[in-house]
Amino acid sequence: MNLDRSLLKTRSKEVIRNSNPKVLTASLLVTVLGILVSYLSGRLVGISGDDALRYLQYLQDGNAEAALTIVLSNTPSTGAQLVNMLLDAVIIIVGLGFLIFLLNSLRGTSPDLGNLLDGFNYWWKVLVLDLVCGLFILLWSLLLVIPGLVAAYRYSMANYLLITHPEYGVMDCIRESKRLTQGWKAQLFVLDLSFLGWWLLCLVPVLGWLLSIWVTPYRSLSFLQVYEQLSGASVSGSERETWEL
């Protein structure tokens, strides 16, 4: 069985168009929060533009001591680093809440903007799952790019499993994601490639922020539909790919 990318995308656009509350309203809220957190993070642990230019100039002049002084003077305090970590955690948790909102919109099960905060009900599990998946992907990526890419799709259903089965433990979500994606990783990769043009446009300053309000839920809804299919389907041995590790 192959994924019908055209059908997945058409359904995603229909959900975005017809949802109530509007998917784009929720996406706007998440995007604004992300921009705000990015700004605050830059203020807390970032380096000013003037200091960055001075640092580069000192390096070009071979003045390593002056460059090191710039780095040390911009080292954030422990308190600033902790606040920055807290802000990052909020973004991860709200991001999962956005997936809950999208899944409710997809299923037509009374979506609510309050869903954006639902991840805080099991915030520790959300953060640990994000950390463990990120660590596994990083370890596979140390081998080569391809193993890391395969790992990313192997664990791509973990968050969806958590929002539909909050009683699952972190490793339960990871193991089940591995099972669900067996034989489907190449198709998931191709589905992602179909959004490449959109993501490249999202790199454009300012315009990218506006486009991401549309592209993020568009892509997420497509993958949520895949999850809905895979969670109720099995793959026979003859249908499985060779792209496995």
C-alpha contacts under 8 A as a table, 3 or more apart, distances in Angstrom:
res1	aa1	res2	aa2	distance
1	M	239	E	7.44
2	N	187	Q	7.53
3	L	187	Q	6.90
3	L	226	V	7.74
4	D	7	L	5.40
4	D	8	L	6.23
5	R	8	L	5.04
5	R	9	K	6.14
5	R	191	L	6.49
6	S	9	K	5.28
6	S	10	T	6.11
7	L	10	T	5.06
7	L	11	R	6.14
8	L	11	R	5.32
8	L	12	S	6.21
8	L	222	S	5.37
8	L	225	Q	6.84
8	L	226	V	7.96
9	K	12	S	4.93
9	K	13	K	6.21
9	K	218	Y	7.34
9	K	222	S	5.91
10	T	13	K	5.22
10	T	14	E	6.28
11	R	14	E	5.00
11	R	15	V	6.26
11	R	222	S	7.84
12	S	15	V	5.18
12	S	16	I	6.27
12	S	106	L	7.99
12	S	218	Y	5.84
12	S	219	R	7.99
12	S	221	L	5.44
12	S	222	S	5.83
13	K	16	I	5.05
13	K	17	R	6.09
13	K	218	Y	6.71
14	E	17	R	5.05
14	E	18	N	5.98
15	V	18	N	5.27
15	V	19	S	5.45
15	V	23	V	7.83
15	V	105	S	6.77
15	V	106	L	6.22
16	I	19	S	5.73
16	I	22	K	6.87
16	I	23	V	5.40
16	I	24	L	6.88
16	I	217	P	7.79
16	I	218	Y	7.54
17	R	22	K	7.56
17	R	23	V	7.91
18	N	22	K	7.40
19	S	22	K	5.03
19	S	23	V	6.16
19	S	105	S	6.07
20	N	23	V	7.44
20	N	105	S	7.68
20	N	111	P	7.28
21	P	25	T	7.34
21	P	26	A	7.90
21	P	111	P	6.95
21	P	112	D	6.54
21	P	113	L	7.09
22	K	25	T	5.23
22	K	26	A	6.75
23	V	26	A	5.26
23	V	27	S	6.13
23	V	102	L	7.15
23	V	105	S	7.74
23	V	217	P	7.32
24	L	27	S	4.83
24	L	28	L	5.92
24	L	213	I	6.36
24	L	214	W	6.61
24	L	217	P	7.83
25	T	28	L	5.08
25	T	29	L	6.38
26	A	29	L	5.15
26	A	30	V	6.34
26	A	98	F	7.34
26	A	113	L	6.41
26	A	116	L	7.88
27	S	30	V	5.11
27	S	31	T	6.02
27	S	98	F	7.67
27	S	213	I	5.29
27	S	214	W	7.49
27	S	216	T	7.62
27	S	217	P	6.95
28	L	31	T	5.04
28	L	32	V	6.06
28	L	213	I	5.64
29	L	32	V	5.25
29	L	33	L	6.16
30	V	33	L	5.07
30	V	34	G	6.13
30	V	94	V	7.40
30	V	95	G	7.36
30	V	98	F	7.64
31	T	34	G	4.98
31	T	35	I	6.22
31	T	209	W	7.34
31	T	212	S	7.67
31	T	213	I	6.58
32	V	35	I	5.10
32	V	36	L	6.11
33	L	36	L	5.07
33	L	37	V	6.08
33	L	91	I	7.70
34	G	37	V	5.14
34	G	38	S	6.03
34	G	91	I	6.69
35	I	38	S	5.02
35	I	39	Y	6.17
36	L	39	Y	5.12
36	L	40	L	6.20
37	V	40	L	5.05
37	V	41	S	5.89
37	V	87	L	6.32
37	V	88	D	7.63
37	V	91	I	7.83
38	S	41	S	5.06
38	S	42	G	6.15
39	Y	42	G	5.15
39	Y	43	R	6.36
40	L	43	R	5.04
40	L	44	L	6.13
41	S	44	L	5.03
41	S	45	V	5.98
41	S	46	G	6.89
41	S	84	N	5.70
41	S	87	L	7.64
42	G	45	V	5.59
42	G	46	G	4.28
42	G	47	I	7.30
43	R	46	G	5.68
43	R	47	I	7.79
44	L	76	P	6.85
44	L	80	A	5.59
44	L	81	Q	7.39
44	L	84	N	6.89
45	V	74	N	7.81
45	V	75	T	7.28
45	V	76	P	5.19
45	V	80	A	6.67
45	V	81	Q	6.71
45	V	84	N	7.44
46	G	74	N	7.65
46	G	76	P	7.97
47	I	51	D	6.49
47	I	52	A	6.40
47	I	74	N	6.18
48	S	51	D	5.27
48	S	52	A	6.15
49	G	52	A	5.04
49	G	53	L	6.27
50	D	53	L	5.20
50	D	54	R	6.22
51	D	54	R	4.99
51	D	55	Y	5.98
51	D	70	I	6.78
52	A	55	Y	5.03
52	A	56	L	6.29
53	L	56	L	5.19
53	L	57	Q	6.11
54	R	57	Q	5.00
54	R	58	Y	6.09
54	R	67	A	7.75
54	R	70	I	7.90
55	Y	58	Y	5.21
55	Y	59	L	6.33
55	Y	66	A	7.75
55	Y	67	A	5.03
55	Y	70	I	6.25
55	Y	71	V	7.78
56	L	59	L	5.09
56	L	60	Q	6.22
56	L	67	A	7.65
57	Q	60	Q	5.06
57	Q	61	D	6.16
58	Y	61	D	5.02
58	Y	62	G	6.16
58	Y	63	N	5.01
58	Y	64	A	6.73
58	Y	66	A	6.36
58	Y	67	A	5.45
59	L	62	G	5.01
59	L	63	N	5.79
59	L	64	A	6.10
59	L	67	A	6.29
60	Q	63	N	7.60
63	N	66	A	5.61
63	N	67	A	6.41
64	A	67	A	5.01
64	A	68	L	6.05
65	E	68	L	5.12
65	E	69	T	6.28
66	A	69	T	5.00
66	A	70	I	6.46
67	A	70	I	5.18
67	A	71	V	6.50
68	L	71	V	5.05
68	L	72	L	6.17
69	T	72	L	5.14
69	T	73	S	6.03
70	I	73	S	5.21
70	I	74	N	6.34
71	V	74	N	5.28
71	V	75	T	6.34
72	L	75	T	5.20
76	P	80	A	5.93
76	P	81	Q	6.42
77	S	80	A	5.15
77	S	81	Q	6.31
78	T	81	Q	5.13
78	T	82	L	6.22
79	G	82	L	5.13
79	G	83	V	6.23
80	A	83	V	5.15
80	A	84	N	6.10
81	Q	84	N	4.99
81	Q	85	M	6.19
82	L	85	M	5.05
82	L	86	L	6.23
83	V	86	L	4.98
83	V	87	L	6.26
84	N	87	L	5.07
84	N	88	D	6.28
85	M	88	D	5.06
85	M	89	A	6.20
86	L	89	A	5.01
86	L	90	V	6.29
87	L	90	V	5.11
87	L	91	I	6.46
88	D	91	I	5.22
88	D	92	I	6.43
89	A	92	I	5.14
89	A	93	I	6.22
89	A	127	L	6.88
90	V	93	I	5.18
90	V	94	V	6.01
91	I	94	V	5.21
91	I	95	G	5.88
92	I	95	G	5.03
92	I	96	L	6.43
92	I	126	V	7.64
92	I	127	L	7.14
92	I	130	D	7.93
93	I	96	L	5.20
93	I	97	G	6.34
93	I	117	L	7.65
93	I	119	G	5.29
93	I	120	F	6.42
93	I	123	W	6.37
93	I	126	V	6.43
93	I	127	L	7.26
94	V	97	G	4.78
94	V	98	F	6.16
94	V	116	L	5.44
94	V	117	L	5.98
94	V	118	D	7.89
94	V	119	G	6.42
94	V	120	F	7.89
95	G	98	F	5.03
95	G	99	L	6.59
95	G	116	L	7.43
96	L	99	L	5.04
96	L	100	I	6.50
96	L	116	L	7.53
96	L	119	G	5.94
96	L	126	V	7.62
96	L	159	N	7.22
96	L	163	I	7.72
97	G	100	I	4.97
97	G	101	F	6.34
97	G	115	N	5.49
97	G	116	L	4.00
97	G	117	L	5.59
97	G	118	D	5.35
97	G	119	G	4.97
98	F	101	F	4.99
98	F	102	L	6.18
98	F	115	N	6.79
98	F	116	L	5.03
99	L	102	L	4.97
99	L	103	L	6.04
99	L	160	Y	7.62
99	L	163	I	7.80
99	L	220	S	7.49
100	I	103	L	5.13
100	I	104	N	6.19
100	I	115	N	6.17
100	I	116	L	7.30
100	I	118	D	7.63
100	I	163	I	6.30
101	F	104	N	5.19
101	F	105	S	6.17
101	F	111	P	5.56
101	F	112	D	6.57
101	F	113	L	7.02
101	F	115	N	5.28
101	F	116	L	6.57
102	L	105	S	4.95
102	L	106	L	6.05
102	L	111	P	7.62
102	L	217	P	7.35
102	L	220	S	7.83
102	L	221	L	6.58
103	L	106	L	4.96
103	L	107	R	6.10
103	L	221	L	7.47
103	L	224	L	6.89
104	N	107	R	5.13
104	N	108	G	5.65
104	N	109	T	4.93
104	N	110	S	6.27
104	N	111	P	4.87
105	S	108	G	4.97
105	S	109	T	6.57
105	S	110	S	7.15
105	S	111	P	5.38
106	L	109	T	7.91
106	L	221	L	7.30
108	G	111	P	7.10
111	P	115	N	7.11
112	D	115	N	5.49
113	L	116	L	5.87
114	G	117	L	5.69
114	G	118	D	6.97
115	N	118	D	4.95
115	N	119	G	7.86
116	L	119	G	7.14
117	L	120	F	5.81
117	L	121	N	7.95
118	D	121	N	5.69
119	G	122	Y	5.86
119	G	123	W	5.69
119	G	126	V	7.10
120	F	123	W	4.45
122	Y	125	K	5.59
122	Y	126	V	6.52
122	Y	166	P	7.78
123	W	126	V	5.05
123	W	127	L	6.27
124	W	127	L	5.24
124	W	128	V	6.13
125	K	128	V	5.13
125	K	129	L	5.95
125	K	169	G	7.56
125	K	170	V	6.58
126	V	129	L	5.30
126	V	130	D	6.24
126	V	159	N	7.98
126	V	162	L	7.95
127	L	130	D	5.12
127	L	131	L	6.13
128	V	131	L	4.99
128	V	132	V	6.01
128	V	170	V	7.11
129	L	132	V	5.21
129	L	133	C	6.02
129	L	158	A	7.85
129	L	159	N	7.83
129	L	170	V	5.42
130	D	133	C	5.39
130	D	134	G	6.01
131	L	134	G	5.14
131	L	135	L	6.08
132	V	135	L	5.02
132	V	136	F	6.16
133	C	136	F	5.16
133	C	137	I	6.15
133	C	155	Y	6.66
133	C	174	I	7.62
134	G	137	I	5.21
134	G	138	L	6.07
135	L	138	L	5.03
135	L	139	L	6.16
136	F	139	L	5.17
136	F	140	W	6.29
136	F	151	A	7.42
137	I	140	W	5.21
137	I	141	S	6.02
137	I	148	G	5.39
137	I	149	L	7.74
137	I	151	A	5.45
137	I	152	A	5.86
138	L	141	S	4.92
138	L	142	L	6.37
138	L	148	G	6.73
139	L	142	L	5.27
139	L	143	L	7.36
139	L	148	G	7.60
140	W	143	L	5.63
140	W	144	L	7.21
140	W	147	P	5.47
140	W	148	G	4.69
140	W	151	A	6.70
141	S	144	L	5.24
141	S	145	V	5.42
141	S	146	I	7.41
141	S	147	P	5.93
141	S	148	G	3.87
141	S	149	L	7.38
142	L	145	V	7.69
142	L	148	G	7.54
143	L	147	P	6.75
143	L	148	G	7.65
144	L	147	P	5.78
144	L	148	G	6.63
145	V	148	G	5.24
145	V	149	L	6.18
146	I	149	L	4.99
146	I	150	V	6.14
147	P	150	V	5.06
147	P	151	A	6.12
147	P	245	L	7.49
148	G	151	A	5.04
148	G	152	A	6.21
149	L	152	A	5.09
149	L	153	Y	6.64
150	V	153	Y	5.40
150	V	154	R	6.10
150	V	185	K	6.90
150	V	243	W	7.92
150	V	244	E	7.49
150	V	245	L	7.71
151	A	154	R	4.79
151	A	155	Y	6.30
152	A	155	Y	5.57
152	A	156	S	6.00
153	Y	156	S	4.73
153	Y	157	M	7.81
153	Y	181	T	7.31
153	Y	185	K	5.73
153	Y	188	L	7.04
153	Y	189	F	7.42
154	R	157	M	7.52
154	R	177	S	6.36
154	R	178	K	5.07
154	R	181	T	5.76
154	R	182	Q	7.42
154	R	185	K	6.78
155	Y	158	A	5.48
155	Y	174	I	6.01
155	Y	177	S	5.41
155	Y	178	K	6.06
155	Y	181	T	7.97
156	S	159	N	7.24
156	S	177	S	6.84
157	M	160	Y	5.23
157	M	161	L	6.19
157	M	173	C	7.93
157	M	177	S	4.97
157	M	180	L	7.70
157	M	181	T	7.63
157	M	227	Y	6.70
158	A	161	L	5.13
158	A	162	L	6.31
158	A	173	C	4.96
158	A	174	I	5.48
158	A	176	E	7.47
158	A	177	S	5.26
159	N	162	L	5.00
159	N	163	I	6.38
159	N	173	C	7.51
160	Y	163	I	5.33
160	Y	164	T	6.30
160	Y	224	L	7.25
160	Y	227	Y	7.21
161	L	164	T	5.23
161	L	165	H	5.62
161	L	166	P	7.68
161	L	168	Y	7.96
161	L	173	C	5.79
161	L	176	E	7.81
161	L	177	S	7.40
162	L	165	H	5.03
162	L	166	P	4.94
162	L	167	E	7.74
162	L	168	Y	6.54
162	L	173	C	6.32
163	I	166	P	5.58
165	H	168	Y	5.60
166	P	169	G	7.87
168	Y	172	D	5.68
168	Y	173	C	6.33
169	G	172	D	5.05
169	G	173	C	6.44
170	V	173	C	5.35
170	V	174	I	6.47
171	M	174	I	4.93
171	M	175	R	5.99
172	D	175	R	5.24
172	D	176	E	6.02
173	C	176	E	5.22
173	C	177	S	5.97
174	I	177	S	5.12
174	I	178	K	6.23
175	R	178	K	5.10
175	R	179	R	6.36
176	E	179	R	4.95
176	E	180	L	6.10
177	S	180	L	5.10
177	S	181	T	6.08
178	K	181	T	5.47
178	K	182	Q	6.22
179	R	182	Q	5.41
180	L	230	L	5.96
180	L	231	S	6.52
180	L	234	S	7.81
181	T	184	W	5.09
181	T	185	K	5.92
181	T	230	L	7.58
182	Q	185	K	6.81
182	Q	235	V	7.74
182	Q	240	R	7.08
182	Q	244	E	7.46
183	G	186	A	7.66
183	G	235	V	6.94
183	G	239	E	7.03
183	G	240	R	4.17
183	G	241	E	4.81
183	G	242	T	7.66
183	G	243	W	7.48
183	G	244	E	7.51
184	W	187	Q	5.38
184	W	188	L	6.23
184	W	240	R	7.43
184	W	241	E	7.22
185	K	188	L	4.99
185	K	189	F	6.12
185	K	243	W	7.37
186	A	189	F	5.00
186	A	190	V	6.28
186	A	241	E	7.76
186	A	243	W	6.96
187	Q	190	V	5.01
187	Q	191	L	6.10
188	L	191	L	4.99
188	L	192	D	6.22
189	F	192	D	5.08
189	F	193	L	6.22
190	V	193	L	4.89
190	V	194	S	6.40
191	L	194	S	5.27
191	L	195	F	7.24
192	D	195	F	5.47
192	D	196	L	6.91
192	D	219	R	7.90
193	L	196	L	5.06
194	S	197	G	7.37
195	F	198	W	5.38
195	F	199	W	6.39
195	F	219	R	7.25
196	L	199	W	5.13
196	L	200	L	6.18
197	G	200	L	5.21
197	G	201	L	6.41
198	W	201	L	5.20
198	W	202	C	6.32
198	W	211	L	7.90
198	W	215	V	6.74
199	W	202	C	4.85
199	W	203	L	6.73
199	W	215	V	7.63
200	L	203	L	5.39
200	L	204	V	7.57
201	L	204	V	5.65
201	L	207	L	7.79
201	L	208	G	6.07
201	L	211	L	7.56
202	C	205	P	7.71
202	C	207	L	6.81
202	C	208	G	3.51
202	C	209	W	6.56
202	C	211	L	5.93
202	C	212	S	6.12
203	L	208	G	5.33
204	V	207	L	5.66
204	V	208	G	4.88
205	P	208	G	5.57
205	P	209	W	7.25
206	V	209	W	5.27
206	V	210	L	6.70
207	L	210	L	5.21
207	L	211	L	6.18
208	G	211	L	5.04
208	G	212	S	5.98
209	W	212	S	5.20
209	W	213	I	6.80
210	L	213	I	5.56
210	L	214	W	7.55
211	L	214	W	5.47
211	L	215	V	6.09
212	S	215	V	4.76
212	S	216	T	5.42
213	I	216	T	6.09
213	I	217	P	7.27
214	W	217	P	6.08
214	W	218	Y	6.16
215	V	218	Y	4.92
215	V	219	R	6.05
216	T	219	R	5.45
216	T	220	S	6.11
217	P	220	S	4.87
217	P	221	L	5.74
218	Y	221	L	5.48
218	Y	222	S	6.43
219	R	222	S	5.21
219	R	223	F	6.42
220	S	223	F	5.17
220	S	224	L	6.04
221	L	224	L	4.93
221	L	225	Q	6.24
222	S	225	Q	5.27
222	S	226	V	6.55
223	F	226	V	4.90
223	F	227	Y	6.23
224	L	227	Y	4.93
224	L	228	E	6.20
225	Q	228	E	4.96
225	Q	229	Q	6.30
226	V	229	Q	5.06
226	V	230	L	6.08
227	Y	230	L	5.08
227	Y	231	S	5.82
228	E	231	S	5.45
228	E	232	G	6.72
229	Q	232	G	5.58
229	Q	233	A	6.17
230	L	233	A	4.88
230	L	234	S	7.02
235	V	239	E	6.14
235	V	240	R	6.50
236	S	239	E	5.35
236	S	240	R	6.54
237	G	240	R	5.36
241	E	244	E	7.06
